[in-house]
Every structure is written in structure tokens, then in C-alpha cells.
Amino acid sequence: MSLLHINLFGGVEVISASGDSVSIPSRKAATLLGYVALSSPRAISRGKLATLLWDGHFSDRARASLRQALLTLRRVLPQYPDVISADRDDIRIRPATISTDVGEFERLLREGHPERLARAAVLYRGELLESIGSTSCQFEAWLSAERQRLRTQAMQALAGLLDADGREHMDIAVALGLRILAIDPLQESVHRILMRCYAQQGRCADALRQYDLCRSVLWRDVRATPEQETEQLQREIRRMFCASPTSASLKLPRTRNFDATFTLDVTPASRSLS
């Protein structure tokens, strides 16, 4: 059993094995902990961390700031001296001492079973390291790429849940879809999945409202109109709703290759900068 569990979706939250929350008073220290935890079990050089987190400059000031952030972590984790290993050159977190929600999320997605997808969907509470900002362009570039990569995985989980049986899975899919759209409302494929979820639950009015929202957001933000697939889906929902407006559940036929791929243009990012 790990000594610490670190939640990185929606911010940084450290929880001890006893279930107590451990407060990290410094944002930079929290950022350092999150980055090194994601890189575990690899060691990260002090020079790379200083350059990444302190505006791209491996200067005396950056090295001093890194030492201060590390000292802050040691002060708030005095009963866990074996978690962070630091020598003259490298810093690492010993993998057997921690677990992270990101690691669990990716493991559950690889297993692919609907129950695992549902558990992964619940873990995706928000953006990676949400509210963590930096003046370093290098760190912001790494963080943006990682957020997009994990968001794409969450979208794949969402598509998988659409095929799962049971109201509980559908409710989880709806909640996940809404979280993704709160982050990026231009994901048209997610709007479509929500439309299908609502229709399958017999909530056709909500499905059509989702279409209206999709159309409004696309026009407002990028002066675009919905894709043909989205238009076809809303027509099918309207037809089925008009034919059976009181139906408890509507099973929509799938269009060919529906949402098999996503339109988000993402180049998979590695866990750390080269």
C-alpha cells in the first residue's frame, strides 16, 4: 500500500494512507510534486526541473527556488522521508510510496471493461493540475500537451460508456461529457455523445437542447456550423421524439464510424520534456 495518494485532476491534493489531507502551502512546491509524481519512477535532473519550472533559466536563482520548493515539501511531509529522494543531481519520487489518480485513470482505460471505464470517468474531475499556473513557457507547453492528451483519453472513455448497458453507466457518461465540455465546449463529438445519451434515456428535449447549445457555441466562438453527422443525429432524434414523445427510452441506430475518431488535433505528449 502506498504511503501517499496524490490527486492531480482538478488541482493537487495529497492524501495520506490514513485518509488525512496534507496541505501544500506553496503553489510552486505543489507543481514540483505533481510533475515529479507524473514522471515517477524516472529521476529528473535538478537542472531540468529548474529550467522547466522557473522560466527556462538554469540560474543560481532558479536553483535556489528549486531548493526552497523541495524544502517546503520536506517540511509538510516530515513523516514521509522516503517518498522524495533527492541527491546532488536528481530528484525522484519512489514509485512504491505513492499512487496517483492519473496513473489509476490510465490503467483503468487500458483494461477497457465498461466498469473500468466508469471508474476512470469518475476520476476525471477536471483539468490536470487545474489552477496551477507558471510563468515558464516551457512548463505551460508541457502542461497544455498533457491536458490535451488526457482529455482525449477521457473522450475515448466517454465513447466507450455510450455502448455500456445500464442507467448508472449512462449517468456517468453524461456527467463526464459535461465536465469535458466545461473545459472545451467546442468538442462537437462530445455534444453528439451527450445527445445520444439523453435520447437513450428518453430525454429527447434535453438532447435537442444539447444540439442547440452545440450550434450556438460553434457559431459564437468560431463562426462554424455543426457537422453533417450532428445535423443528421438531431433530425433522427426529432423524428423519433415526434413519433413517440412519451417513450421511456429511445435506441438510436448508430451512424457508420460514429465517433470512432475525434477531431481534436493532438500530438501525444510524453510524460516529460525532452
N, C-alpha and C positions, 0 to 999 in steps of 0.2 A: 504493500500500500504506500502511495506517495505521501510525503510529508506536507506538501502544499498543492492546492489546486488553483490554477490561475485562469480566470475567465478573461478573454481578450475581445470577444464580441461585445460591442456596446461600451467599451472602455477598458479599464484594467481593474480587476477585482481579485484580490488574493484571499484564499480561504484555507485555514489550517485544517489538519486532519481531524481535529475535534469539532470543526464546523464554525469556528470563530473567524470573523472578518479581520483582516490585517490591513490597516490603513497605510498607504504610501503617501507621505506628505508632499513630496516633490514630483511635479509632472515629468521632469527630465529623468528622475530615478525610475518612475513608472514606465516611461518609454524605454529606458535601458533594459529593465526587467522583461518587458514584453518582447523586445527584439531578440534578446539572448534566449528567452524561453522558446521562441519560434525557431531559432537556429539550432537548438539542442538536438543531438548531443555534440554537435561540432563546436570547437572552440573558436572564438572570434578575437582577432588581434586587437590590442588596445589602440593601435594606430587607425585601424579601420573604423572602430567604434567612435573614436574622437572625430574622425573626418566625417563620418556619416551623421552624427547627431549634433555636431557643433559647426555647422555652416561650411563644411568642406575644407576646413583648415586644420592640419595636424600641427597645431602650435602649442606653445607652453600653456597658453590659456585654455585651449581645448583639453589638453591632458589633465590640467588641474580640475576642470569642470567634470571630467570623467571620474577622477578620483573622488570628488565630492559626491557625485551621484552614487558611486559604489559604496562609499562610507554611509550614505543615507540608508541604503538597502541593508547594510550590515547592522545598523542601529535599530531598524524596525523589525529585523528578523534575527534577534540575538539568540533565540533558542533553536535556530536552524543554521548553524555554522557550516554544515556540509552541503547546503543547497548550492551556493555560489562558490565556484573555485576560481581564484584569480592569482596569477603569478606575474612576473615582470613583463611578460609579453602578451599573454592571452587571458581571456575571461570566458568562462563557460558555466552552464548550469548542469549539474549531474543529472542525467535523464531519469534515473530511478527515484529521484527525490521529488519530482513534480509531475503533474498531469495538467493538460490544458484543454479548454473546450474546443479550440481549433483542431487539436490532434484527434479528439474524440469525434468531432464533426466529420473530418475527412475519413476516419476509419469506418464510421457507420455508412458513409456514402459508398465506399468501396464494397461493402458487403451487399448493398443493393436491395435487400428484402424490404417490403413495404413498412414493416415495423421499425426497421433500422432507419429508413428514410424519414419516418415520422419523428423518431427521436432526434435525428440530425436537424430536422426543421425547427424543432423546439429550441435547440442550442443556438440557432442563428438569430440572436436577439437584436442585432444591429450591426453597424459597420465595424470592421476590425479596428481596434484602438480608437473608437469613437471619442471625439472631443480632445484627442491628443494632437496637438499641433507642433510645428517645428519651423524654425527659421532656415533650416537646412534644405536646400533644393534637392540634394541627393536623397535625403530621408523622405521628403514628400513624394519624389518619383517612385521610390521603392514602395511606400505605403499605398499610393494610388494603384500601382500594378497589383499588389497583393489583395487590396479590397476588390478590385475587378475580378481577379481570379476566383476568390471565394464567393463573390456574388454570382458568378457564372455557375459554380457548383451548387449553390442554393437554388438557382433556377432549374438545374437538372433534377434536383430532389423534388422540386415542385411539379415538374412534368411527370416524374415517376409516381407521385402521390395521386395524380389525376386518374391513374389506372387502378388504384387500390380500391378494394371494396370496403364499405363501412363508413358510417357518418362521421366517426371520430377522425378518420384519415382525411376526409373531405374538409372538416372544420379546421384541421391543422394546415391543410393546403391553402385554405382561404387566408388564415392568419399569416402564413409565410408570404403569400403573394402580396398582401397589403404591406408587410414590412419591406419587401423588396421595392415596391412602388413608392413607398415613402422616401426611400433612398434615391431611386432613379425612376421617376414617373414616365419616362419615355420608352420603357421596355414594353413594346406593343405585344410581344409574345406572352408576357405575364398578364396583361389585360385580357388577352384571349383565354388564357387558362382560368382566370377568375370568372369570366363569362360562362365558361363551361361548368365550373364548379357550382356556380349559382343555379344554372339551368338544371343540372343533375339533382340539385336539392329542391327543385320545384320553385325556386326564387327567380322567376323569369323577369320580373320587374327590376330586380337588382342586377340581373345580367345585362339588361338593356341600359340601365343607368351606368353600368361599367363601360359599356360601349360609348355612351355619350361623353363620359369623362375622358376616355381614351381619345376620342375625336377632338375634344376641346383642348386637351393638353398638347396634342401633336400640332394643332394649328397655332395655339398660343406661343409655344416655345420654339418651333422650327418651321412654321408655316407649311406643314405637311398634312396630308390626308391619310386615313387608315389604309392599310394594305388590302388587296383584294380578298385575302383569306379572312381578314377581320370583318369586312363587309359581308362576305358570304355567311360567316358564322352568325352575325346579327340578324340577317334575313331568315336563316333557318330557325333561330330562336323565336323571332316574331311569328313565323308560320306555325310553329309548334304551340306557342303560347295562345295564339288565336284559336287554334284547333282544340286545345284543352287547357283553358286558363286556370282551372282548379286542380290540375294534376299535381299529385304529391311529389312526383319525380319525373324528370324528362331525360331520357338517354339519347344523347345526340350522336349521330353517326360521325365517325372521325373522317376528316378530310385526309387525303393521302399525304403522308410525311408530315402530318400536323406537328409543328413544334419539335421536329426531330433535331433541328439545329436552332441556334439562337442568333439574333442579328448583332449582338454585342461584339464589337471588334476588339478582341483581347489577345495579346500575345502572352502565353503562360509565363509567369514570373517565377524565378527561383526563390528560395527562401531567403536568400541574401544577395547583396550586390556583389558582382564580381570585382 
